[in-house]
Amino acid sequence: MFKKNKKQILICDFSASLKYTHHLQYIRSNIMFINRNYRSVFIGVILPIASEISSDELKPADFTRKLLLPIFHFPHTKISSSFTWITFFWRKLGQLISKINPRIYLNLSVFFVTPYFIFNRANLIVFPSVCAQSLKLIEILEFFHVKKSIHIHFTNTSEIRNPYSTIKNCEKFISKSNEFQSVDIVISFEAQTLLDSYSWLNYKNNFYLAHPPSTSNSLSSTPRSLFFGKTDDINILVMGRVTDPGRDSLIFKSLREFQNMFRKIDKLKECQFKFSITANDYSQFGGPRNFNSFEIIQLGNKINYLDLINLLNTATVIVLPYNPFIYNKNNSGMLLISSDLQIPIITCEQAVFSDEVHNYKLGKLFDYEKSFAEALIHALVNISTFDFKGFYDYREQQNQEVFRYLNFTS
């Protein structure tokens, strides 16, 4: 897997099974960051054996190795590969072991399916998201006195991935890691609220705020296409969590207001608008009786990463009607993607990432309890004022700090 006489970084994500999650985005962003900053480094990627993520989707990584046999998948993890009666049997046995004793299941999955030599040869191991198997592997490396540098990234879901990675388990691991002698760890968090919640456990000064790096190799100081003419087609994506309370009614109300407002604006009144929407209930968006001034397109609630990128590349603006009461702690993967693609976003006030949207000129904010129509119009009228280079550099510097802490050089 690895080449001699070359620094080696291993990106390992034990739970990266679905393309519908942010796992693919985070793995790709780490690959791109390493290639930008450490060009002579060899990169390896380890994924579950039945992961939907393919080698082609992880280029330019040099190698992708799929790991973990079917018995050792999380019981709640979807597997897309075909089953024989043998794999079905092992799958059921794994679920049974998990129900009887999750700790035994966890130990088996790491001890017997993780080839020691793969991890031993890497100079640095990066875990772009955390699950119980990630933490167990690190404990094993420390137990066997393996000298290793490790970067662990805690995402929004690290604390709640059932049935093993509860916040209690994370706290136990972090406390234990303060005593590690062989494994040198840096832990990064993608939101200040996550960092603050664990700060009392930090005895080694090895915690960092670090968003996943950009999936773009560079951002021009002149954004891609922040301009449109009076008769152009304007594509607006309305994305985000369809289950947020009050979301559908907020979108419906905002579109009605936008329909009444945009024809009064000289720059917008002759434009052709198309809204592509993810919603929980599409019935209220469906007919020309409600919206006769623009086209409404219904999107599926699950869009894999590469299809999402293709969709975003057609967008003028993206609306993220997140409920701030839910996103007052969590960061948004969609915010990172849209800034990489230099697409202005319209999102709620009081979310944990709202200050970044405002400070780095990534978009406009609105009151979730009112409407996003005014913020959307303001963004379209002033679309040439948005700038994404500062946020790109900010994320790049955060991750460079992590590597400096680990004294990693190519």
Stockholm file with secondary structure:
# STOCKHOLM 1.0

chainA/1-410         MFKKNKKQILICDFSASLKYTHHLQYIRSNIMFINRNYRSVFIGVILPIASEISSDELKPADFTRKLLLPIFHFPHTKISSSFTWITFFWRKLGQLISKINPRIYLNLSVFFVTPYFIFNRANLIVFPSVCAQSLKLIEILEFFHVKKSIHIHFTNTSEIRNPYSTIKNCEKFISKSNEFQSVDIVISFEAQTLLDSYSWLNYKNNFYLAHPPSTSNSLSSTPRSLFFGKTDDINILVMGRVTDPGRDSLIFKSLREFQNMFRKIDKLKECQFKFSITANDYSQFGGPRNFNSFEIIQLGNKINYLDLINLLNTATVIVLPYNPFIYNKNNSGMLLISSDLQIPIITCEQAVFSDEVHNYKLGKLFDYEKSFAEALIHALVNISTFDFKGFYDYREQQNQEVFRYLNFTS
#=GR chainA/1-410 SS CCCTTSCEEEEECTTCCCTTSSHHHHHHHHHHHHHHHCTTCEEEEEEETTCSCCSGGGTTCSEEEEECCGGGSCTTCCCCSCCCHHHHHHHHHHHHHHHHCHHHHHHHHHHTTSCHHHHHHCSEEEESSCCHHHHHHHHHHHHTTCCEEEEEEECTTTTTCTTTCCHHHHHHHHHHHTTCSSEEEEEEESSHHHHHHHGGGCSSSCEEECCCCCSSSCCCSSCSCCCCCTTCEEEEEECSCTTSTTHHHHHHHHHHHHHHHGGGSTTTTTCEEEEEECCSCCGGGSSTTTCCSSEEEECCSCCCHHHHHHHHTTCSEEEECCCTTTTTSCCCHHHHHHHHTTCCEEEETTSTTHHHHHHTTCEEEECTTTCSHHHHHHHHHTGGGCCCHHHHHHHHHHHHHHHHHTTCCC
#=GC SS_cons         CCCTTSCEEEEECTTCCCTTSSHHHHHHHHHHHHHHHCTTCEEEEEEETTCSCCSGGGTTCSEEEEECCGGGSCTTCCCCSCCCHHHHHHHHHHHHHHHHCHHHHHHHHHHTTSCHHHHHHCSEEEESSCCHHHHHHHHHHHHTTCCEEEEEEECTTTTTCTTTCCHHHHHHHHHHHTTCSSEEEEEEESSHHHHHHHGGGCSSSCEEECCCCCSSSCCCSSCSCCCCCTTCEEEEEECSCTTSTTHHHHHHHHHHHHHHHGGGSTTTTTCEEEEEECCSCCGGGSSTTTCCSSEEEECCSCCCHHHHHHHHTTCSEEEECCCTTTTTSCCCHHHHHHHHTTCCEEEETTSTTHHHHHHTTCEEEECTTTCSHHHHHHHHHTGGGCCCHHHHHHHHHHHHHHHHHTTCCC
//
